[in-house]
Amino acid sequence: MVIWDLLGLMGMNLAEKRCTPCHVAGVKPLDFADAKRLLAAVDGWEMEADAKAISCRRTFKNFKQALDFVNRVGLLAEEENHHPDLSFGWGYVTLRLHTHSIGGLHENDFVLAAKINTLGN
């Protein structure tokens, strides 16, 4: 697919990209093969069997650290205008990304995953 080819040719890291609006008519979800290629660029993330979402789980020493991480992810999500589904509790955060408007995965999901990875724990 063109997305992956451009990433490879330009040598651009996903975390350096910006999420782009994809609610324009005709935008389709990534197929399994393209999603799998992009998944290789985001350590620690897994793709759901139907290739409609990616997710990861982070662990922390306590509730406060988990909450602090959720707040940093929230600020990042607002900057990118792309929002993960989050659940958290004492010592953990679970993140799930998919693009609601197209009913599956878009490059934006992988861009945000890469940016979340830069936040550390």
C-alpha positions in Angstrom: 0.0 0.0 0.0 1.1 3.6 -0.6 1.1 4.5 3.1 3.8 1.9 4.0 5.8 2.7 0.8 5.9 6.4 1.6 7.0 5.7 5.2 9.8 3.5 4.0 11.0 5.8 1.2 10.9 8.9 3.4 12.4 7.2 6.4 9.8 8.9 8.6 9.2 7.5 12.0 5.5 7.1 12.8 5.9 9.2 15.9 7.0 12.2 13.8 3.8 12.1 11.7 0.5 13.9 12.6 -2.9 12.3 12.7 -4.9 13.5 9.7 -8.7 13.8 9.3 -10.1 10.6 7.8 -13.8 11.2 8.0 -13.8 12.2 4.4 -16.0 10.0 2.2 -14.2 7.1 0.6 -11.6 6.5 3.3 -11.4 2.8 3.9 -9.9 0.9 6.8 -6.5 -0.7 6.3 -6.5 -4.3 5.1 -4.9 -6.9 7.3 -1.5 -7.0 5.5 -1.0 -3.2 5.7 -2.1 -3.1 9.3 0.3 -5.9 10.1 3.2 -3.9 8.5 2.4 -0.8 10.5 2.0 -2.8 13.6 5.7 -3.9 13.3 6.6 -0.2 13.9 4.9 0.1 17.3 6.5 -2.1 19.9 4.2 -3.5 22.6 1.0 -3.2 20.6 -1.2 -6.1 19.4 -3.7 -6.3 16.7 -7.1 -7.8 17.3 -7.9 -10.9 15.3 -10.3 -9.1 13.1 -7.7 -6.3 12.4 -10.2 -3.6 13.4 -8.2 -2.3 16.5 -4.8 -2.4 18.2 -4.3 -2.4 21.9 -1.6 -2.6 24.6 -1.4 -2.8 28.4 1.0 -0.9 30.5 1.8 -1.6 34.2 2.8 0.9 36.9 3.8 0.8 40.5 0.6 2.4 41.8 -2.7 4.2 40.9 -1.1 7.6 40.8 1.4 6.6 38.2 -1.3 5.0 36.1 -3.5 8.1 36.4 -0.5 10.4 35.5 0.0 8.3 32.3 -3.7 8.4 31.4 -3.5 12.2 31.7 -0.5 12.5 29.5 -2.1 10.2 26.9 -5.2 12.4 27.1 -3.3 15.6 26.4 -1.6 13.9 23.5 -4.9 12.6 22.1 -6.3 16.1 22.2 -3.3 17.5 20.3 -3.7 14.8 17.6 -7.5 14.9 17.7 -7.5 11.1 17.7 -8.7 9.5 20.9 -8.0 6.0 22.3 -10.4 3.9 24.5 -8.7 3.8 27.9 -9.3 1.8 31.0 -7.1 2.0 34.1 -6.9 1.1 37.8 -4.3 0.4 40.4 -1.1 -0.2 38.6 -2.3 -0.6 35.0 -3.6 1.2 31.9 -5.2 -0.6 28.9 -5.3 1.4 25.6 -7.3 0.4 22.5 -7.1 2.3 19.2 -9.3 2.2 16.2 -10.9 4.8 13.9 -14.6 5.0 14.7 -15.5 6.9 11.6 -14.3 4.1 9.2 -15.0 1.1 11.4 -11.4 -0.2 11.5 -7.8 0.8 11.5 -6.2 3.8 9.8 -2.6 5.0 9.8 -3.7 7.5 12.5 -4.1 4.6 15.0 -0.4 3.6 14.5 0.8 7.2 14.6 -0.9 7.7 17.9 0.4 4.4 19.2 3.9 5.4 18.3 3.5 8.8 20.0 2.1 7.1 23.1 5.2 4.8 23.1 7.4 8.0 23.4 5.6 8.8 26.7 7.3 5.9 28.5 5.6 4.7 31.6 
